[in-house]
Amino acid sequence: MYKDMFEKITVNDELKQKIEERIDAKMKNKKSAGLKAAVLAACLVMVLSVGAFAAYRYLSASQAAKELGDNKLALSFENGQEMNVAAEDEPYRATLLGVCSGENLSDFSNSADEISPERTYAVLAVERTDGKEMTYDDRIMASPLIQGLDPMAFNVFTLNGGAAYDIIDGVLYHIIECDSIECLADRQLYMAVYQGIAPNSAYSMDAATGEITPKADYDGANMLIKLELDPAKADSAKARALIERINKEMGRGENADGADE
């Protein structure tokens, strides 16, 4: 009977297979109908819980930070914004697991902290969809991008960014940090996950709307995840100062690419 009930549940095939494997493992050499019901009930809870599959497959943002040796950042992510937003570009899938922003959130510091003490941290899990394990030869990079601001000038490099990453159980966990982008939360923010170096080669911006999209003819993976931060955290004065600083460093006009908006 439990098999009939299970077949009526609407889930993707991959999740259904994993649950079936768990049921079979639990039921091996067991004959108790009560145990069958208990195992099925536990599986139903897993299926019906929001985000359960992602939690089952990946470390949390906090766990990933701890695995990479940053205990302070792990605690920061516990108070940060948990996410489960994914994008695919075969043979890769990137999932944004969490974001946090503020000062002094990490055990590690660098010279960029003196320039911009307010930092944004994000954790991504990147895996292959063809069943192979990730390797560092996959050359995965990540960068925040901002609606209305040219990816050539406004990216992880000009935002004084850095990254830490590790491959755990075949999944690449990528922690990216940069100058805080909370001040721009009233714009559409993005997390670009791509193969290569400079994100402007993988993404383009619509001059009229400021919308950023992956380039269809790019030679490599170029995924784009919409990054939704609390619009109440937007700060026009800080945003203007950030944009003007980067434009100045890039030798561009003070009001280039939306700085006058």
HUJO-V600355 format. One line per field, one symbol per residue. burial: I if it has 24 or more other ideal C-beta (glycine too) atoms within 12 Angstrom, else O. A space follows every 10 residues. Layout:
# HUJO-V600355
burial = ???
This chain:
# HUJO-V600355
burial = OIOOOIOOOO OOOOIOOOII OOIOOOIOOO OOOOOIOOII OOIOOIIOOO OOIIOOIIII IIIIIIIIOI OIIIOIIOOI IIIIIIIOIO OIIIIIIIII IIOOIIOOOO OIOOOIOIII IIIIIIIIOO OOOIOOOIOI IIIIIIIIII IIIIIIIIII IIIIIIIOOO IIIIIIIIII IIIIIOIIII IIIIIIOIII OIIIIOOOOI OIIIOOOOOI IIIIIIIOIO OOIOOOOOIO OIIIIIIOOI OOOOOOIIIO O
